[in-house]
Each structure stands twice: as C-alpha cells, then as structure tokens.
Amino acid sequence: MRQGIGTGAAVTVIGEAMACGVTDMGDAARIVEETGMVVPPRHSPALMEGWQKLIELGPPARQQLGWMAREHIQQYYSLEQIVQRYETFYMSLVKEQSCVA
C-alpha cells in the first residue's frame, strides 16, 4: 500500500499496486474498484488500517485479490482495450465532423 501525494498515476502502476492498496487520487479508486484497498491521501491511520486488514486476510485471500486485480486490469485496461477506446473516440470525431460538413 502506498500513499501518494501527486494526482494521477499510470494504470500499470495502479494495477500492480491493486492488491496492496492505493491512494484515493485521480482515477485510482475507479480503476481499483473492489479488487484492492483505497486509502485517502496523507492519512497515515487509514494506511495503517488498510495494511492491518490485508494482513488479517491471510495469504490465500491476498493472492485472490491479486488475481482479481490482474483480471480486472487485463479486461478493462490492457493495451488492446486502450487502443480500442482511442479508436472508437477518434472514429466518433470523424463521424461527427462528416455530419457537420
């Protein structure tokens, strides 16, 4: 679990941290959803509580969270998904532009 200070983080970094916990900044909470722990920024007691919860889960449950996080990232944030979203977005702009012209 890591406490961040800045805003925004790469999906890859968030994906790798999901089973450990991430700071609730930028899109982190939306990306993590139910596959990890999200704590408020600069809130050490919440960070400690999150770590404690993860420790109490035990190794099998933490491993399960890790697998769920991996599947979530692969399903929604893989390179193929990101490329598809950009392509859809750009095609909508082209379509919109051709309707205006």
C-alpha positions as CSV (number, residue, x, y, z in Angstrom):
1,M,0.0,0.0,0.0
2,R,1.4,3.4,-0.9
3,Q,0.4,6.9,0.0
4,G,0.6,9.2,-3.0
5,I,1.0,12.9,-2.9
6,G,0.6,13.8,-6.6
7,T,-2.5,13.5,-8.8
8,G,-2.9,10.7,-11.3
9,A,-0.9,7.6,-11.8
10,A,-0.3,5.3,-14.7
11,V,-2.8,2.4,-14.9
12,T,0.2,0.0,-14.9
13,V,1.4,1.3,-11.5
14,I,-2.1,1.2,-10.1
15,G,-2.7,-2.3,-11.5
16,E,0.5,-3.5,-9.8
17,A,-0.5,-2.0,-6.5
18,M,-4.1,-3.0,-6.5
19,A,-3.7,-6.0,-4.2
20,C,-1.6,-3.9,-1.8
21,G,-3.7,-0.7,-1.8
22,V,-3.6,2.6,-3.5
23,T,-4.2,6.3,-2.5
24,D,-7.6,7.7,-3.5
25,M,-6.3,10.2,-6.0
26,G,-7.2,10.8,-9.6
27,D,-8.8,7.7,-11.1
28,A,-7.2,5.2,-8.7
29,A,-10.5,4.3,-6.9
30,R,-12.3,3.9,-10.2
31,I,-9.6,1.7,-11.5
32,V,-9.2,-0.4,-8.4
33,E,-12.9,-0.9,-7.7
34,E,-13.4,-3.9,-5.4
35,T,-10.1,-5.6,-6.2
36,G,-7.9,-3.8,-3.6
37,M,-7.7,-1.2,-0.9
38,V,-8.0,2.5,-1.4
39,V,-7.0,5.0,1.3
40,P,-7.2,8.8,1.5
41,P,-4.0,10.7,0.6
42,R,-1.8,11.7,3.5
43,H,-3.9,9.8,6.0
44,S,-1.5,7.5,7.9
45,P,-4.2,6.0,10.2
46,A,-6.1,4.8,7.1
47,L,-3.0,3.5,5.6
48,M,-2.2,1.5,8.8
49,E,-5.8,0.2,9.0
50,G,-5.6,-0.9,5.3
51,W,-2.4,-2.8,5.9
52,Q,-3.9,-4.4,9.0
53,K,-6.9,-5.5,7.0
54,L,-4.7,-7.0,4.3
55,I,-2.6,-8.8,6.9
56,E,-5.7,-10.2,8.6
57,L,-7.0,-11.5,5.3
58,G,-4.1,-14.0,5.1
59,P,-2.1,-15.2,2.2
60,P,-4.8,-17.1,0.2
61,A,-7.2,-14.1,0.3
62,R,-4.5,-11.6,-0.6
63,Q,-3.5,-13.9,-3.5
64,Q,-7.1,-14.0,-4.6
65,L,-7.2,-10.1,-4.6
66,G,-4.1,-10.1,-6.7
67,W,-5.6,-12.4,-9.3
68,M,-8.9,-10.4,-9.3
69,A,-6.8,-7.2,-9.8
70,R,-4.9,-8.8,-12.7
71,E,-8.0,-10.0,-14.4
72,H,-9.6,-6.5,-13.9
73,I,-6.7,-4.7,-15.5
74,Q,-6.5,-7.2,-18.4
75,Q,-10.2,-6.9,-19.0
76,Y,-10.5,-3.1,-18.9
77,Y,-7.0,-1.6,-19.2
78,S,-5.0,-3.8,-21.4
79,L,-3.2,-2.2,-24.4
80,E,-5.8,-3.6,-26.7
81,Q,-8.6,-2.1,-24.6
82,I,-6.9,1.3,-24.5
83,V,-6.2,1.3,-28.3
84,Q,-9.9,0.3,-28.9
85,R,-11.1,3.2,-26.8
86,Y,-8.9,5.7,-28.6
87,E,-10.0,4.2,-32.0
88,T,-13.7,4.5,-31.1
89,F,-13.2,8.0,-29.8
90,Y,-11.4,9.2,-33.0
91,M,-13.9,7.5,-35.2
92,S,-16.7,9.3,-33.4
93,L,-14.9,12.6,-34.1
94,V,-14.5,11.7,-37.8
95,K,-18.2,10.7,-38.0
96,E,-19.2,13.9,-36.1
97,Q,-17.0,16.0,-38.5
98,S,-18.5,14.4,-41.6
99,C,-22.0,15.1,-40.3
100,V,-21.2,18.8,-39.9
101,A,-19.6,19.2,-43.3
